[in-house]
Amino acid sequence: MKLRNSVVLLLLVTVLAPIVLYTDRLGTSFKISSPRNEFIEDVSTFTLGGDVRPLNLLPQENSSISLSASDVSTAGNKSRKIRQLTQESMEQQTTISSAGSGTGDHHSVEKNPIRQVIEQGHEANSSEITSQKPGSATQRKSREQQNDKDNKGKLTMSEDTSNNVAGNLEIKHEKKAAKTSIKVGMEESTKTKVGKQNDLAVLPDARVRHLKDQLIRGRVYLSLSATRNNPHFMRELRVRMKEVQRALGYASKDSELPKNSYEKLKAMEQTLVKGNQIQDDCTTIVKKLRAMLHSTEEQLRVHKKQTLFLTHLTAKTLPKGLHCLPLRLSTEYFSLNSSEREFPNQEKLEDPKLYHYALFTDNILAAAVVVNSTISHAKDPSHHVFHIVTDRLNYAAMRMWFLANPLGKATIQIQNIEEFTWLNSSYSPVLKQLASPAMIDYYFKTRRADSDSNVKFRNPKYLSIMNHLRFYLPNIFPKLNKVLFLDDDIVVQKDLSGLWHIDLKGKVIGSVETCGESFHRFDRYLNFSNPLISKNFDPHACGWAFGMNIFDLEEWKRQNITEVYHSWQNLNHDRQLWKLGTLPPGLITFWNRMYSLDRSWHVLGLGYNPNVSQKEIERAAVIHFNGNLKPWLEIGIPKYRSYWAKFVDYDHVYLRECNINP
């Protein structure tokens, strides 16, 4: 019977002791009486391999294992037997080690069951942590659920307390391994994020900026009195600054710098350190830097103003090729016989059942793009009629271009504005204002008007009668019911015949609104400090755009729109209601007479805004290059130019002779 109890106790030691040794939760897990504490003190000095080694029992908070009173008493009785068994084991190991002198260590390891269990458990734990994937939330959750089930099952068994303790300790050990793997995964992800942030923090022009900063600091030292008194340092600093300037050149990023740029940077930095030792008055340096900053801001303001002026000058200037083209076409036109100068299908010009377009321009190439893009997208070109009005200088050239490039089934009419005898200064307020000395002085004298700081206000095109012909559509087309007005800086991308079938609901004009949250509203175009404007209009009313507008000429005549326009033009003789253009008088004239079209009909901004949405451009029926950056000018926005250039035949003989290239 005693032999049987000894065997049971030996097995208990070999199973329970290594688990107790390797759990760090034991210190606070077991909230029991003194016998249990006595047991812990005893097992903390187990002998492994013939040496007495203390065990690391670290207390762990929030433990969840508790024992009943019977379990505690049972464990207390067995702890005394474990101490005795341990002493016997120590004596036996000492005897074995002395007998086998050559292989004592090897045999002691083999004969010691506690060390075997410990090493096996340690290897199992290592393989478990290695095979475990950090951050695998699904595996951790399933394992913890399984452990909870095992834990509950083991706690309900009261016959074998040792098994209960061992099972619970194994569960805790697995949870610790899971937490360790989670911590490792989190640390790895944190390191990865930090590494990515460091990569993003490295700017492609970091060294370029550093070199520029060095030049600024060098200029500061050159201007200080303390460094001027040191000629040796002044010479060295000037040499270093020249080296940095040569290395910097026109580089905008580090990859464009020469290979020796880093050596130049280090040499310059050493020289600046010397300057810092010579001049240690920070107040003086700060004052000098502020003065340089103020000077730089003033130079920037001047350059911006010059850029704006040159941009407007370029927009008003006719490129050499576009000046050559009308001269070449006019020569060809006057060499034709009178019978060769006529266009076909002239009987369609006054048919109200067809789709009529009005285009007023002196730009031949721009007019060609408008007509070509419209016809190429028309479902039935034979139903489309184009009415182009130009000035006397370009009349022959415009006719010659479309005679040399016939439109197929479509119909075209070219008119000379000089033939409109009804359009004179006694009828049109614009012509009367244009002929007044004050207006000539304002628009055509070279001196700058003090009242208008914005140079675009001084562009004579805004008072050109060609630009104001849109307010005389019923006079130009007396037999038509509807007309689609087009600017010469647009490109058509879809069939436009659907515009004639839109019910304008009694309105005169159909347009696309252009207002956003706080821009393109009436207060941007009109002077609301004037009582005539403030009493009649809403400053927050939404603006709209000229460029593609469908006009109901029957409704126009019924509401006498031309007279409304004339009355407001007479009131603005001193330019106190608005400053420029045709849009402000258009907003006033068609106030409460405008029908809002869907935005997809007309997308604007390609002549000044490089950030127009690509999706909006692709789905637009008409795209508008409004602004100074016209597509036929070199200053046009490059990424938009292809939309316009694809409707120009650059292989045409006249374009090649005038050196007009894409």
C-alpha positions as CSV (number, residue, x, y, z in Angstrom):
1,M,0.0,0.0,0.0
2,K,2.8,2.4,0.9
3,L,4.6,1.5,-2.4
4,R,1.4,2.3,-4.3
5,N,1.2,5.7,-2.6
6,S,4.8,6.4,-3.3
7,V,4.3,5.7,-7.0
8,V,1.2,8.0,-7.1
9,L,3.1,10.8,-5.4
10,L,6.1,10.4,-7.7
11,L,3.8,10.7,-10.7
12,L,2.2,13.8,-9.2
13,V,5.6,15.4,-8.8
14,T,6.6,14.6,-12.3
15,V,3.4,16.1,-13.8
16,L,2.5,19.0,-11.4
17,A,6.0,20.3,-10.5
18,P,7.1,21.5,-14.0
19,I,3.8,23.2,-14.6
20,V,4.0,25.1,-11.3
21,L,7.6,26.0,-12.1
22,Y,6.7,27.6,-15.5
23,T,3.6,29.5,-14.7
24,D,3.9,33.1,-13.8
25,R,0.4,33.4,-12.5
26,L,0.8,31.2,-9.5
27,G,1.8,33.9,-7.0
28,T,-1.6,35.6,-7.0
29,S,-3.8,32.8,-8.5
30,F,-4.1,30.7,-5.4
31,K,-5.7,32.6,-2.6
32,I,-5.4,29.9,0.1
33,S,-4.1,29.3,3.6
34,S,-0.6,28.8,4.9
35,P,-0.1,25.1,3.9
36,R,-0.4,26.1,0.3
37,N,2.2,28.9,0.8
38,E,4.4,26.4,2.4
39,F,4.1,24.2,-0.6
40,I,5.1,27.1,-2.9
41,E,8.2,27.8,-0.8
42,D,9.2,24.2,-1.0
43,V,8.9,23.8,-4.7
44,S,10.8,27.0,-5.3
45,T,14.0,25.2,-4.4
46,F,13.7,22.1,-6.6
47,T,17.0,20.5,-7.5
48,L,17.7,20.1,-11.2
49,G,20.7,18.2,-12.4
50,G,22.3,18.0,-9.0
51,D,22.2,21.8,-8.4
52,V,19.9,23.7,-6.2
53,R,18.3,26.4,-8.4
54,P,15.6,29.0,-7.4
55,L,12.5,29.2,-9.6
56,N,11.2,32.4,-10.9
57,L,7.6,32.7,-9.7
58,L,6.5,36.2,-10.8
59,P,3.1,37.3,-9.4
60,Q,0.4,38.0,-12.0
61,E,-2.7,40.1,-11.5
62,N,-6.3,39.3,-12.4
63,S,-5.9,35.5,-12.0
64,S,-9.0,33.4,-12.2
65,I,-8.2,30.1,-10.6
66,S,-9.6,29.4,-7.1
67,L,-9.7,26.2,-5.0
68,S,-12.2,24.8,-2.6
69,A,-11.5,24.1,1.0
70,S,-11.2,20.4,0.5
71,D,-8.8,20.9,-2.4
72,V,-6.6,23.1,-0.2
73,S,-6.4,20.6,2.6
74,T,-5.6,17.8,0.2
75,A,-2.9,19.9,-1.4
76,G,-1.4,20.7,2.1
77,N,-1.2,17.0,3.1
78,K,0.4,16.1,-0.2
79,S,3.0,18.9,0.0
80,R,4.8,17.3,2.9
81,K,5.0,14.0,1.1
82,I,6.4,16.0,-2.0
83,R,9.2,17.5,0.2
84,Q,10.2,14.0,1.4
85,L,10.1,12.6,-2.1
86,T,12.2,15.5,-3.3
87,Q,14.9,14.9,-0.7
88,E,15.0,11.1,-1.6
89,S,15.3,12.0,-5.3
90,M,18.2,14.4,-4.5
91,E,20.1,11.7,-2.6
92,Q,19.5,9.2,-5.3
93,Q,20.8,11.6,-8.0
94,T,23.9,12.3,-5.9
95,T,24.6,8.6,-5.7
96,I,24.2,8.0,-9.4
97,S,26.4,11.0,-10.3
98,S,29.2,9.8,-8.1
99,A,29.0,6.3,-9.5
100,G,29.1,7.3,-13.1
101,S,31.9,9.8,-13.2
102,G,32.4,10.0,-17.0
103,T,28.8,10.4,-17.9
104,G,27.3,11.7,-14.7
105,D,25.7,14.7,-16.2
106,H,24.2,12.8,-19.0
107,H,22.7,10.2,-16.8
108,S,21.4,12.7,-14.3
109,V,19.5,14.4,-17.0
110,E,18.0,11.1,-18.2
111,K,17.1,9.9,-14.7
112,N,15.6,13.2,-13.6
113,P,11.9,13.1,-14.8
114,I,11.3,16.7,-13.8
115,R,14.0,18.1,-16.1
116,Q,12.7,15.9,-19.0
117,V,9.2,17.2,-18.5
118,I,10.5,20.8,-18.2
119,E,12.5,20.6,-21.4
120,Q,9.7,18.9,-23.3
121,G,7.3,21.5,-22.2
122,H,9.7,24.3,-23.1
123,E,10.2,22.9,-26.6
124,A,6.5,22.5,-27.1
125,N,5.9,26.1,-26.0
126,S,8.6,27.4,-28.4
127,S,7.2,25.5,-31.3
128,E,3.7,26.7,-30.5
129,I,4.8,30.4,-30.4
130,T,6.8,30.0,-33.6
131,S,4.0,28.3,-35.5
132,Q,1.4,30.8,-34.3
133,K,0.6,33.7,-36.7
134,P,0.7,37.1,-35.0
135,G,-2.5,39.0,-35.6
136,S,-4.7,36.0,-36.4
137,A,-7.7,37.0,-34.5
138,T,-9.9,34.1,-35.7
139,Q,-7.4,31.5,-34.4
140,R,-7.0,33.2,-31.1
141,K,-10.7,33.5,-30.6
142,S,-11.4,29.8,-31.4
143,R,-8.6,28.7,-29.2
144,E,-9.7,30.8,-26.3
145,Q,-13.3,29.5,-26.6
146,Q,-12.0,26.0,-26.6
147,N,-9.9,26.8,-23.5
148,D,-12.9,28.3,-21.7
149,K,-14.8,25.1,-22.3
150,D,-11.9,22.9,-21.0
151,N,-11.6,25.2,-18.1
152,K,-15.2,24.9,-17.1
153,G,-15.1,21.1,-17.5
154,K,-12.1,20.8,-15.3
155,L,-13.4,23.1,-12.6
156,T,-16.5,20.9,-12.2
157,M,-14.4,17.8,-11.4
158,S,-13.7,17.6,-7.7
159,E,-12.2,14.1,-7.4
160,D,-8.7,15.0,-8.6
161,T,-7.5,18.4,-7.5
162,S,-4.1,18.0,-9.0
163,N,-5.6,17.5,-12.5
164,N,-7.8,20.5,-12.0
165,V,-4.8,22.7,-11.1
166,A,-2.7,21.3,-14.0
167,G,-5.4,21.8,-16.5
168,N,-6.1,25.4,-15.4
169,L,-2.4,26.2,-15.5
170,E,-2.0,24.8,-19.0
171,I,-4.9,27.1,-20.1
172,K,-3.3,30.1,-18.6
173,H,0.0,29.2,-20.2
174,E,-1.7,29.0,-23.6
175,K,-3.4,32.4,-23.1
176,K,0.0,33.9,-22.2
177,A,1.5,32.5,-25.4
178,A,-1.4,34.0,-27.4
179,K,-1.0,37.4,-25.7
180,T,2.8,37.2,-26.4
181,S,2.1,36.5,-30.1
182,I,-0.4,39.4,-30.3
183,K,2.2,41.7,-28.7
184,V,4.8,40.6,-31.2
185,G,2.4,41.2,-34.1
186,M,1.5,44.7,-32.8
187,E,5.2,45.6,-32.4
188,E,5.9,44.4,-36.0
189,S,3.0,46.4,-37.4
190,T,4.1,49.5,-35.5
191,K,7.6,49.2,-36.8
192,T,6.3,48.8,-40.3
193,K,4.1,51.9,-40.0
194,V,7.0,53.9,-38.6
195,G,9.2,52.7,-41.5
196,K,6.6,53.8,-44.0
197,Q,6.2,57.2,-42.4
198,N,10.0,57.6,-42.4
199,D,10.0,56.7,-46.1
200,L,7.3,59.3,-46.8
201,A,9.1,61.9,-44.7
202,V,12.1,61.8,-47.2
203,L,11.3,64.6,-49.7
204,P,12.5,64.3,-53.2
205,D,14.0,67.8,-53.0
206,A,15.3,67.8,-49.5
207,R,18.9,68.4,-50.5
208,V,17.9,71.1,-53.0
209,R,16.0,72.9,-50.2
210,H,19.0,72.6,-47.9
211,L,21.3,74.1,-50.5
212,K,19.0,77.0,-51.1
213,D,18.7,77.6,-47.4
214,Q,22.5,77.7,-47.2
215,L,22.6,80.4,-49.9
216,I,20.2,82.5,-47.9
217,R,22.2,82.1,-44.8
218,G,25.3,83.0,-46.7
219,R,23.8,86.2,-48.0
220,V,22.8,87.1,-44.4
221,Y,26.4,86.7,-43.2
222,L,27.7,88.8,-46.2
223,S,25.5,91.7,-45.1
224,L,26.5,91.7,-41.4
225,S,29.2,94.1,-40.2
226,A,30.9,91.5,-37.9
227,T,31.7,89.3,-40.9
228,R,32.7,92.1,-43.2
229,N,35.6,92.8,-40.8
230,N,36.9,89.4,-41.5
231,P,38.2,89.4,-45.1
232,H,39.5,85.8,-45.0
233,F,36.0,84.5,-44.0
234,M,34.3,86.7,-46.6
235,R,36.5,85.3,-49.4
236,E,35.9,81.7,-48.2
237,L,32.1,82.3,-48.0
238,R,31.9,83.8,-51.5
239,V,33.8,80.8,-52.9
240,R,31.5,78.4,-51.1
241,M,28.4,80.2,-52.3
242,K,29.6,80.1,-55.9
243,E,30.2,76.3,-55.6
244,V,26.7,75.8,-54.2
245,Q,25.1,77.9,-56.9
246,R,26.9,75.9,-59.6
247,A,25.9,72.6,-58.0
248,L,22.3,73.8,-57.6
249,G,21.9,75.1,-61.1
250,Y,18.3,74.7,-62.2
251,A,17.7,71.5,-60.2
252,S,14.2,71.1,-58.7
253,K,14.8,67.7,-57.1
254,D,17.7,65.8,-55.6
255,S,18.0,63.4,-58.6
256,E,19.0,66.4,-60.8
257,L,21.9,67.5,-58.6
258,P,25.5,66.5,-59.6
259,K,27.3,63.8,-57.7
260,N,29.6,66.2,-55.8
261,S,26.6,68.2,-54.4
262,Y,26.9,66.5,-51.0
263,E,30.5,67.5,-50.7
264,K,29.7,71.1,-51.6
265,L,26.9,71.0,-49.0
266,K,29.2,69.8,-46.2
267,A,31.9,72.4,-47.1
268,M,29.3,75.2,-47.1
269,E,28.0,74.0,-43.8
270,Q,31.4,74.2,-42.2
271,T,31.9,77.7,-43.5
272,L,28.5,78.8,-42.1
273,V,29.5,77.3,-38.7
274,K,32.5,79.6,-38.8
275,G,30.3,82.6,-39.6
276,N,28.0,81.6,-36.7
277,Q,31.0,81.8,-34.4
278,I,32.0,85.2,-35.7
279,Q,28.5,86.6,-35.6
280,D,26.7,85.4,-32.5
281,D,24.1,88.2,-32.3
282,C,20.9,86.5,-33.1
283,T,18.8,89.7,-33.0
284,T,20.8,91.2,-35.9
285,I,20.4,88.0,-37.9
286,V,16.6,87.9,-37.3
287,K,16.2,91.5,-38.4
288,K,18.1,90.9,-41.6
289,L,16.1,87.8,-42.4
290,R,12.8,89.7,-41.9
291,A,14.1,92.4,-44.2
292,M,14.9,89.8,-46.8
293,L,11.5,88.2,-46.4
294,H,9.8,91.5,-46.9
295,S,11.8,92.2,-50.0
296,T,11.1,88.8,-51.4
297,E,7.3,89.2,-50.9
298,E,7.4,92.5,-52.6
299,Q,9.3,91.0,-55.6
300,L,6.7,88.2,-55.7
301,R,3.9,90.7,-55.8
302,V,5.5,92.6,-58.7
303,H,6.2,89.4,-60.7
304,K,2.6,88.3,-60.2
305,K,1.3,91.6,-61.6
306,Q,3.7,91.4,-64.5
307,T,2.6,87.8,-65.2
308,L,-1.1,88.9,-65.2
309,F,-0.3,91.7,-67.6
310,L,1.7,89.6,-70.0
311,T,-1.0,86.9,-69.9
312,H,-3.7,89.4,-71.0
313,L,-1.3,90.8,-73.6
314,T,-0.7,87.4,-75.0
315,A,-4.4,86.6,-75.1
316,K,-5.1,89.8,-77.1
317,T,-2.2,89.3,-79.5
318,L,-2.8,87.4,-82.7
319,P,-0.2,84.7,-83.3
320,K,1.8,85.0,-86.5
321,G,0.2,81.9,-88.1
322,L,-3.3,83.1,-87.5
323,H,-2.4,86.5,-89.0
324,C,-0.9,84.8,-92.1
325,L,-3.9,82.5,-92.6
326,P,-6.6,85.2,-93.5
327,L,-4.1,87.0,-95.8
328,R,-3.4,83.7,-97.7
329,L,-7.2,82.9,-97.9
330,S,-8.2,86.4,-99.0
331,T,-5.7,86.2,-101.8
332,E,-7.2,83.0,-103.0
333,Y,-10.8,84.2,-102.6
334,F,-10.4,87.3,-104.8
335,S,-8.9,85.1,-107.5
336,L,-12.2,83.1,-107.8
337,N,-14.9,83.8,-110.2
338,S,-18.2,85.2,-108.9
339,S,-19.9,81.9,-109.5
340,E,-17.3,80.1,-107.5
341,R,-17.9,82.2,-104.4
342,E,-21.4,81.0,-103.6
343,F,-22.4,78.3,-101.1
344,P,-24.9,75.5,-101.8
345,N,-28.3,75.0,-100.1
346,Q,-29.0,78.7,-99.5
347,E,-32.7,78.0,-99.5
348,K,-32.4,76.4,-96.0
349,L,-31.1,79.6,-94.4
350,E,-34.6,80.8,-93.3
351,D,-36.3,77.4,-92.7
352,P,-37.5,77.5,-89.1
353,K,-37.8,73.7,-89.0
354,L,-34.0,73.2,-89.2
355,Y,-31.4,73.5,-86.4
356,H,-29.8,77.0,-86.7
357,Y,-26.5,78.0,-85.1
358,A,-25.3,81.6,-84.6
359,L,-21.5,82.2,-84.5
360,F,-19.9,85.7,-84.3
361,T,-16.1,85.6,-84.7
362,D,-13.1,86.9,-86.6
363,N,-11.0,83.8,-85.9
364,I,-11.1,81.5,-88.9
365,L,-9.5,78.5,-87.3
366,A,-11.7,78.7,-84.2
367,A,-14.8,78.9,-86.3
368,A,-13.7,75.9,-88.3
369,V,-13.3,73.8,-85.1
370,V,-16.8,74.8,-83.9
371,V,-18.4,73.8,-87.2
372,N,-16.4,70.7,-87.7
373,S,-17.0,69.3,-84.2
374,T,-20.7,70.1,-84.4
375,I,-21.2,68.3,-87.8
376,S,-19.1,65.3,-86.8
377,H,-21.4,64.6,-83.9
378,A,-24.7,65.5,-85.6
379,K,-27.1,62.6,-86.3
380,D,-28.3,64.2,-89.5
381,P,-26.0,67.0,-90.8
382,S,-28.4,68.0,-93.5
383,H,-30.7,69.5,-90.8
384,H,-28.0,71.8,-89.4
385,V,-27.5,75.4,-90.6
386,F,-24.6,77.6,-89.5
387,H,-24.8,81.4,-89.6
388,I,-21.3,83.0,-89.2
389,V,-21.0,86.8,-88.8
390,T,-17.5,88.3,-89.1
391,D,-15.9,91.7,-89.7
392,R,-14.9,93.2,-93.0
393,L,-11.2,92.3,-92.7
394,N,-11.9,88.6,-92.4
395,Y,-15.0,88.3,-94.5
396,A,-13.3,87.1,-97.7
397,A,-10.9,84.8,-95.8
398,M,-13.8,83.2,-93.9
399,R,-15.8,82.5,-97.0
400,M,-12.7,81.1,-98.7
401,W,-12.0,78.7,-95.9
402,F,-15.4,77.1,-96.0
403,L,-15.5,77.1,-99.8
404,A,-12.2,75.2,-99.8
405,N,-13.5,72.9,-97.0
406,P,-17.2,72.2,-97.8
407,L,-19.5,70.9,-95.1
408,G,-21.1,68.1,-97.1
409,K,-24.9,68.1,-96.4
410,A,-24.8,70.9,-93.8
411,T,-25.5,74.5,-94.8
412,I,-23.4,77.5,-94.0
413,Q,-23.9,81.3,-94.4
414,I,-21.1,83.9,-94.0
415,Q,-22.2,87.5,-93.3
416,N,-20.3,90.8,-93.0
417,I,-21.3,92.9,-90.0
418,E,-20.9,96.0,-92.2
419,E,-23.9,94.8,-94.1
420,F,-26.2,95.3,-91.1
421,T,-27.2,98.9,-91.9
422,W,-29.7,99.0,-89.0
423,L,-26.8,98.6,-86.5
424,N,-25.6,102.1,-86.0
425,S,-24.8,104.5,-83.1
426,S,-28.3,106.0,-83.2
427,Y,-29.8,102.6,-82.6
428,S,-27.2,100.8,-80.4
429,P,-26.0,102.4,-77.2
430,V,-22.8,100.3,-77.4
431,L,-21.8,101.9,-80.7
432,K,-22.6,105.4,-79.3
433,Q,-20.4,104.7,-76.2
434,L,-17.6,103.3,-78.3
435,A,-17.5,106.5,-80.3
436,S,-17.5,108.8,-77.2
437,P,-14.1,110.5,-76.4
438,A,-14.3,109.3,-72.8
439,M,-14.6,105.6,-73.8
440,I,-11.8,106.0,-76.4
441,D,-9.6,107.5,-73.8
442,Y,-10.3,104.8,-71.3
443,Y,-9.9,101.8,-73.6
444,F,-7.4,102.9,-76.2
445,K,-5.0,105.3,-74.6
446,T,-1.8,103.8,-73.3
447,R,-1.9,105.5,-69.9
448,R,-3.4,103.5,-67.1
449,A,-6.7,104.5,-65.6
450,D,-6.3,105.0,-61.8
451,S,-9.8,103.8,-61.0
452,D,-9.4,100.3,-62.5
453,S,-6.4,98.4,-61.2
454,N,-7.4,95.2,-63.0
455,V,-5.9,95.1,-66.5
456,K,-8.7,93.0,-67.9
457,F,-11.1,95.9,-67.4
458,R,-9.2,97.7,-70.1
459,N,-9.5,95.1,-72.9
460,P,-11.2,96.8,-75.9
461,K,-12.8,93.5,-77.0
462,Y,-15.4,93.8,-74.3
463,L,-16.9,96.8,-76.1
464,S,-16.5,95.3,-79.5
465,I,-19.8,95.3,-81.4
466,M,-19.0,91.8,-82.5
467,N,-19.2,90.7,-78.9
468,H,-22.6,92.4,-78.4
469,L,-24.3,91.0,-81.5
470,R,-25.9,88.3,-79.3
471,F,-28.3,90.9,-78.0
472,Y,-29.6,91.5,-81.6
473,L,-30.5,87.9,-82.6
474,P,-34.1,88.7,-83.7
475,N,-32.8,91.5,-85.9
476,I,-30.2,89.2,-87.6
477,F,-32.6,86.2,-87.9
478,P,-36.1,87.7,-88.3
479,K,-37.7,84.5,-89.7
480,L,-36.3,82.0,-87.2
481,N,-38.0,80.7,-84.1
482,K,-35.1,79.3,-82.2
483,V,-31.3,79.8,-82.5
484,L,-28.4,78.1,-80.7
485,F,-25.7,80.7,-79.9
486,L,-22.1,79.3,-79.8
487,D,-18.9,81.1,-78.8
488,D,-15.8,80.5,-81.0
489,D,-13.8,78.9,-78.1
490,I,-16.0,75.9,-77.7
491,V,-15.8,72.3,-78.9
492,V,-18.9,70.2,-79.5
493,Q,-18.7,66.5,-78.3
494,K,-22.3,65.3,-78.8
495,D,-25.3,65.8,-81.0
496,L,-27.0,69.1,-80.0
497,S,-30.4,68.7,-81.8
498,G,-32.0,67.8,-78.5
499,L,-31.7,71.5,-77.3
500,W,-34.4,72.6,-79.8
501,H,-36.9,70.2,-78.2
502,I,-36.5,71.5,-74.7
503,D,-39.5,73.3,-73.3
504,L,-38.1,76.6,-71.9
505,K,-41.4,77.2,-70.1
506,G,-41.9,80.7,-71.3
507,K,-38.3,81.7,-70.7
508,V,-36.2,83.5,-73.4
509,I,-32.8,81.8,-72.9
510,G,-31.7,78.4,-71.8
511,S,-28.3,78.3,-70.1
512,V,-26.2,76.3,-67.6
513,E,-25.8,77.9,-64.2
514,T,-22.2,78.3,-63.0
515,C,-22.6,79.4,-59.4
516,G,-21.0,77.4,-56.5
517,E,-21.3,78.0,-52.8
518,S,-20.0,81.5,-52.8
519,F,-18.8,82.4,-56.3
520,H,-20.2,83.2,-59.8
521,R,-23.2,85.0,-58.2
522,F,-24.6,88.3,-59.2
523,D,-22.5,90.3,-56.7
524,R,-19.3,89.2,-58.5
525,Y,-20.4,90.9,-61.7
526,L,-22.6,93.9,-60.7
527,N,-22.0,96.9,-58.4
528,F,-24.5,96.4,-55.6
529,S,-23.4,99.6,-53.9
530,N,-25.3,101.4,-56.7
531,P,-29.1,101.7,-55.7
532,L,-30.2,100.8,-59.2
533,I,-28.6,97.4,-58.9
534,S,-29.4,96.8,-55.2
535,K,-33.1,97.6,-55.6
536,N,-33.7,95.4,-58.6
537,F,-31.4,92.3,-58.2
538,D,-30.4,89.7,-55.6
539,P,-26.7,89.7,-54.9
540,H,-26.8,86.0,-54.1
541,A,-28.7,85.0,-57.3
542,C,-27.0,82.3,-59.3
543,G,-25.0,83.3,-62.4
544,W,-25.0,81.5,-65.7
545,A,-22.7,81.4,-68.7
546,F,-22.7,82.6,-72.3
547,G,-21.0,80.3,-74.8
548,M,-23.8,77.8,-75.5
549,N,-27.3,79.2,-75.2
550,I,-30.6,78.3,-76.8
551,F,-32.8,81.3,-77.5
552,D,-36.5,81.4,-78.1
553,L,-36.7,84.3,-80.5
554,E,-40.5,84.4,-80.5
555,E,-40.5,84.9,-76.7
556,W,-37.7,87.4,-77.1
557,K,-39.8,89.6,-79.4
558,R,-42.9,89.2,-77.2
559,Q,-41.0,90.4,-74.1
560,N,-39.0,93.1,-76.0
561,I,-35.7,92.0,-74.7
562,T,-33.6,94.2,-77.0
563,E,-35.1,97.3,-75.5
564,V,-34.5,96.1,-72.0
565,Y,-30.8,95.7,-73.0
566,H,-30.7,99.2,-74.5
567,S,-32.1,100.8,-71.4
568,W,-29.6,99.2,-69.1
569,Q,-26.7,100.1,-71.4
570,N,-27.8,103.7,-71.4
571,L,-27.8,103.7,-67.6
572,N,-24.3,102.3,-67.5
573,H,-22.8,105.0,-69.7
574,D,-20.3,105.9,-66.9
575,R,-19.5,102.2,-66.1
576,Q,-20.9,102.5,-62.6
577,L,-23.2,99.5,-62.8
578,W,-20.7,97.0,-64.2
579,K,-17.2,97.2,-65.6
580,L,-16.8,95.0,-68.6
581,G,-18.0,92.3,-71.0
582,T,-21.4,91.0,-72.1
583,L,-22.2,88.7,-69.2
584,P,-23.2,91.5,-66.7
585,P,-25.6,93.1,-69.1
586,G,-26.8,89.6,-70.0
587,L,-27.5,88.8,-66.4
588,I,-29.5,92.0,-66.1
589,T,-31.3,91.7,-69.4
590,F,-32.4,88.1,-68.9
591,W,-33.2,88.4,-65.2
592,N,-36.0,86.0,-64.4
593,R,-36.1,85.0,-68.1
594,M,-33.5,82.2,-68.0
595,Y,-34.2,78.5,-68.0
596,S,-31.6,76.4,-66.3
597,L,-30.2,73.5,-68.4
598,D,-28.5,70.4,-67.2
599,R,-24.8,70.9,-66.4
600,S,-23.8,68.2,-68.8
601,W,-24.7,70.4,-71.8
602,H,-22.0,72.9,-71.1
603,V,-18.8,72.5,-69.1
604,L,-16.6,75.6,-68.6
605,G,-13.2,76.5,-67.4
606,L,-10.8,74.9,-69.8
607,G,-9.2,78.2,-70.6
608,Y,-8.1,79.0,-67.0
609,N,-8.7,76.0,-64.7
610,P,-6.3,73.1,-65.0
611,N,-8.4,71.1,-62.5
612,V,-11.6,70.5,-64.4
613,S,-12.9,67.0,-63.7
614,Q,-12.0,64.6,-66.4
615,K,-15.4,62.9,-66.0
616,E,-17.3,66.1,-66.5
617,I,-15.3,66.8,-69.7
618,E,-16.0,63.4,-71.1
619,R,-19.7,63.5,-70.5
620,A,-20.2,67.1,-71.6
621,A,-22.0,68.0,-74.8
622,V,-20.0,71.2,-75.2
623,I,-16.6,72.1,-73.5
624,H,-15.7,75.8,-73.3
625,F,-12.2,77.2,-73.3
626,N,-13.4,80.4,-71.6
627,G,-10.5,82.4,-70.1
628,N,-7.2,83.7,-71.5
629,L,-5.6,80.3,-72.1
630,K,-7.1,79.6,-75.5
631,P,-6.2,76.3,-77.2
632,W,-4.8,78.0,-80.3
633,L,-2.3,80.0,-78.2
634,E,1.0,78.7,-76.9
635,I,-0.1,79.5,-73.3
636,G,-3.1,77.2,-73.6
637,I,-3.3,74.4,-71.0
638,P,-1.5,71.5,-72.7
639,K,-3.7,68.6,-71.4
640,Y,-6.9,70.2,-72.8
641,R,-5.5,71.2,-76.2
642,S,-6.0,67.8,-77.8
643,Y,-9.8,68.2,-77.4
644,W,-9.6,71.2,-79.7
645,A,-6.7,70.2,-82.0
646,K,-8.3,66.9,-83.2
647,F,-10.7,68.9,-85.3
648,V,-7.9,70.8,-87.0
649,D,-6.4,69.4,-90.2
650,Y,-2.8,70.5,-89.7
651,D,-1.8,68.9,-93.0
652,H,-4.0,71.4,-94.9
653,V,-2.0,73.3,-97.4
654,Y,-3.0,76.7,-96.0
655,L,-2.0,75.7,-92.5
656,R,1.3,74.4,-93.6
657,E,2.1,77.5,-95.7
658,C,1.4,79.6,-92.6
659,N,3.4,77.3,-90.3
660,I,0.5,76.5,-88.0
661,N,1.4,73.3,-86.1
662,P,-0.2,71.4,-83.2
